Amino acid sequence: MKFIINREEILSPLQQIVSVIEKRQTIPILSNVLMVIEEDQLILTGTDLEIQIIAKINIATATPGTITVPARKFLDICRLLPSGAEIKCELQGDKVKIASSRSRFSLSCLPADNYPEFAESELENHLFMTAGKFKKALDKTVFCMANQDVRYYLNGLLFHVFNSKFKLVASDGHRLSIYEDNLDQATGFEARIILPRKGVLELSRLLDDPEAELKIEFSTNNIRIFIKNLIFSAKLVDSKYPDFSKVFQQAFFNQIHIQKQVLKDALTRVAILSNEKFKGVTFDITPDKLKISTHNPEHDEAEEELIIEYTGEPLTIAFNAQYLLDAVSNLDSELAVLTIASNASSCFIDEPGDCGYKFIVMPMRL
């Protein structure tokens, strides 16, 4: 096995692959990247057995072969070589010799035969979408995913496809975000799958070109996404996402209209003196006025009054300030619309008119 490649051609795919590989591995070969040369292509593969990324790079000068090399060491060598450098790699025995200009390196390898197979079932569903559309949907929902929750289905993201529409839903049990958008072409099927947290975060990073066309294939167990010269695969969370539709089937107070930036600034200032652990702030809502206040165990207090559009009963309710800030920051319009359930069990945050984004926050008891 032997090949010559320009540093710029290999560096970006290698960086994308190495991010999937865990630093501490129980199986030593999983710290390596699998390198295969066949038919004028260099194919790089990295996996942690839950997620896999494959990069295909066209290559002119090469002799076929397969080997696995230590991923991070190989990346560091490529990264620290000068820009535009030509890299020559050659397999000699159980080592890969890397040469570039006056630099020489020798990396210990492990045979490719021992590299674990990424188990994938038959992927019967597929659809197409631009990377920009999927990235926007992820950005609007990703921050609501739980992290290491015992309800493991919450440590992921619900991807719901229904014919010509798709919906992404994330929740950590205290808040929930829903983003809905249209697909360019009808799929003719309905399906619900849960993407794992790490897979979602990796995928979000890979979608750096909004114009790129994605091909998404999935079954009940696996998802595979083709992004230009990359193939991203992940094992899905084997569970059913809770039914959140009941939260819409209840009575609500009148809507509260407020300037997004004004609310954001006020929340940020008041939150400085909130309890560091719970970040609780109290909303006192009366017609035309919203008072946001907080206090902490050190007896510090903060209060802000804002002008709002609201006609209805006065009410008092408390929230986690950070959850509200996350929601408000993700709105695209200048106006935020807050709708509180009449039993004070939840607060909807969205935009005026028909928008595809909804954010729900559960109140706190202070």
N, C-alpha and C positions, 0 to 999 in steps of 0.2 A: 504494500500500500504506500502510495506516494502522491503528493499533490503540491501545487504552488497556488497561492491565493493572495489577493491584496488585503491588507489589514482592515480596510473599511468595509469590505464585503462580508467578513466573518465576524467582526466585532459586535454589531447590533444583534444579529440572531443569537450569538453566544450569550450576550447579556440577558436577553429575554428567556433563554433556556435555563441559565444558572439561577435565576430568581425562584424557579420552581423547586430546585434541589435543596433539600434541608441541609443545614450546616452539620448537624449531628445525625449520623446515620447508623442504624443497627446492622444494616447490610452494607459492607464497604463499597460494593460496586455501584450502589445508588448515589455515591458521591461523584461518580464519573459521568462523562457525557459520551454517548455512543456515536461513533463516527463511521459512516458507511459511504463508500464511493462506488457508484454504479451509473453507467450510461451518462458520463459527463456531468454528474451531479454529486455534490457533497451533501449528505443527509445527516443532520445533527439531531440527537434525541436526548431529552432529559426528563426524568420522572421521579415522583415520590410514591408511586403506585396508586395514588388517588387522582393525581393530575399529570398529564403528559404534554410536552410541547415538542413538536418536530419542525425543524427548519430545513428548507431545501434551497441550496445555493448552486447556481450553474457554474461550472468550472471547466477550463479549457485543458490545462495540463494535469493529467492524473492517471495513476495506475490503480485499478480496482482493489478493494480490500475492506476489512472491518476491524475496528479496535475500540476500546474505551479508554479515555484519558481522564485524569483528575480535573474536574470541571473548573473549579475556582483557580487552580494554578494556571491552567491553560488560558483562562480568561485574563488573569493578571498579566501574563506574558504578552498576550495580544494587545491589551489595553495600554501597557507601558512602552510598547515599541513606538517609534516615531510615526507621525501621520503619513499615510501613503506607502508605508513599508511593504515590501513583498515578503511573504512568509512561506518558507519551504518546510514541509513536514514529510518525514519518511519513517516507516516502521522498520526497526532493526532488532530482531529477536523479541524481547519483551519490553522494549523501550521505544518511545517515539522521539526522534531527533528533530528539533525545531531550529531552523537557521534563518536569520534575517540580517543582511548586511554583515556587520562584524559581531553580531550576537549569536551565541550558540546555547541551546538548552537541551537537556535530556530528561524526559518524563517517564516514570515507571507506569506501565499499563496493566490492565486486566483483560483477559480474552473476552471477545464480544459474545461468545457462546453462552457465557454465564449471565448475560444481561437479561433481567426479568421481562417477560412478555406482559404488555399492558392488556388485561382482559377486557374485551369489548363485545357486547352482544350485537345482534343485528339491529341497525339503526333504521327503523321503518318510516319515521317522519322527517320531512325536510322543508325548509323555507329559506327565503332570501331577504336580506335587509342591509341597509347601508350601515357602516360602522358608526357614523355620526348619530344616527337615530338610536342605535342600541346603547351607545355611550351616554347619550343624554338621559335615557331611561334608567341606566345604572346609577348615574350621578344623583338622580332625584330620589333614589331609594336605598342605595347601599349603606348609608350611615345609620339606618334604622335596624340593621341586622343585629341579632344578639351575638355575644361573644362568650363561648364556653357555657351556654345555658344548658341545664339538664334536659330541657325540652329541646332535643337536638335538632328538630325540624326548624326551630327559630334561628339556629346558627347557619342560615342559608337564605336563599331568595326564591320566592315562588315565580315561576315563568309560566304564564297561562296563555295559550294560543287558542283563539276561537275564530276559525275561518279567516277573515281578512283583518282581524284585530289582534293585538297582543297586550298583555298586562303584566307588569312586574309589581310584586308586593313584598315588603320586608317589615318585620316587627320584632321588638325585643320584649313584648308583653306590656310595656308601658306606653309605647307609641307605635304608630303604624303609618307607612307611606304606600300610596298606590299611584302608579303611573300607567296611563293607558294611551295607546297610539294605534294608528292604522298601518297595516302592511301594504306594500305596493301591489301585491297580487294575492288573491285568495288562496288559502291552503287546502280548503275542503275538509279539514278535520278540527277536532277540539282536543286539547291535551293539557295536562298540568304536570309540571316537574319542579323539583326543588334543587337548585344549584348550590353546592357547598360554599361556605364562606371564603375559604382560601381560593377556590376556583374563581369566584366572582371578583375578588380583589386582583388576581392575576389577569383575568380577562379585561378588566377595566384599564389596566396598564397597557395591554397589547393594542387597544383600539385607539391608536394615535393618529390615524389618517381618516378624517370624517368621510372622505369620498370613497373609501375602499368598500367593495361589495362583499358581504359575508354570506357564506353558505352555512346554514345551521342544520345539523342532522342530530336527531335524538331518538332514544327508545325510553323505556321505563327505568333503565339502569344507567345509561351513559349519554353523554352529549359530546358532539364533535363539531368544531367550528373552523372553517377554512378562512384564514385572514391573509390575503396576498400569498406570500411564500411560506406561511406558517400554518401548522395544523394544531389546534388546541383541543385536548380531550380531557374529560373529567368524569369521575363516577358520581352519580347523583345520590342525593339523600333519600334513603328508602323509607319514606313516611308519607303521611297525608297532612297537608297544611290545614290548620284550623279554619272553620267557616267564620269569616269576619263580616258576612253580609248583614247579620243581625244589628250591627252597629248603625246601619243606615235606616233600619225600620223602627224609628222612635220619634217622639215629639221633640221639637227644638225651640229654643228662644229665638227672637228676631236676630237677624244678622248684624254683626258689628263691622263697620267699614272704617279702616284706619290706614294712614299713609305708611307704607312698608318701612321706609328708611327711618321715620320718626319712631316707630315702635321698636325697631332694631336698636337704634341708638339708646333709647330709654332703657330697654331691657339690659343692654350691655353695661350701662352705668349703674343701675340698681343692683345687678347681680354681683358687683364688686363686694358688697357688704352682706350678701346672702350666706347662709350656712355652707361652708366649703364642701361638705359631704353631700347634702341634699339639694343645694342650689334652689331652694324654694322661694317663689315670689307670689304675693297676693294681688289679685285683680279685684278692685272695687269698681263695678260698672254701674253707672247711672246714665240717663239720657244725656247725650252730648259730652260726657266726660268719663275718662278711664283713669283711675288712680292705681299706680303700680307701687307696691311697698314691700319691704323686707326687713328682717333683723337677724342677728346671729347670737350665739352663746356669749360673745364678748359685749353684748348690749349695744352694738353699733346698729344704726337704723338708716334706711334710705327710702326716699319717696319721690315719685314723679307724677305729674298730672298731664294727661294728653287729651286733646280735643278729638272726639270720634263722631261717627254717624250711627246713632242707635236710638230706636224707639221701642221701649218695652220696660218690663219689670227691672228694678235695680237688683243686682246680684253680686255675690262675693264668691270667688273661687281661687284656688291656688294651683300653681304649676311649677314644674322644673324649668328654670329659666333657659338652661342650655337646650332642652328639647324644643322650646318655642323658637329660640334663635336659629337652630338648625333648620326648622321648617320655614321660617320667614325668609332666611337667606336663600332658600331654593326657589322662591317664587320669582316668576319672570316679570309680572306686572308691577306697577308703582303702588297699587292698592292691595292691601291684604284684607281678606274677608274671614272673620272669626264667627263660627256658629257653635253655640254651646247647647248640649242636650238638656232638655227641661229637667231631667233628674240629676243633672250635673255630673254625669258619668263619663263624658268625653267632650272634647272641643275639636271641631273641624277647622282646619286652616287651608284656605285655597284662594283662588283669584276670582274676580268678578267675571260673569259670563260662563260659558261652557269651557272649562279647562280640563286637560287630561291628568292633572296632578292633584291629589288630595293627601293631606297629612292630618293624622288624628293623634291627639295627645290626651292621655288620661290625667285627671287632676290629682293633686296631692292633698293629704291631710296635714295641716301645719299645727 
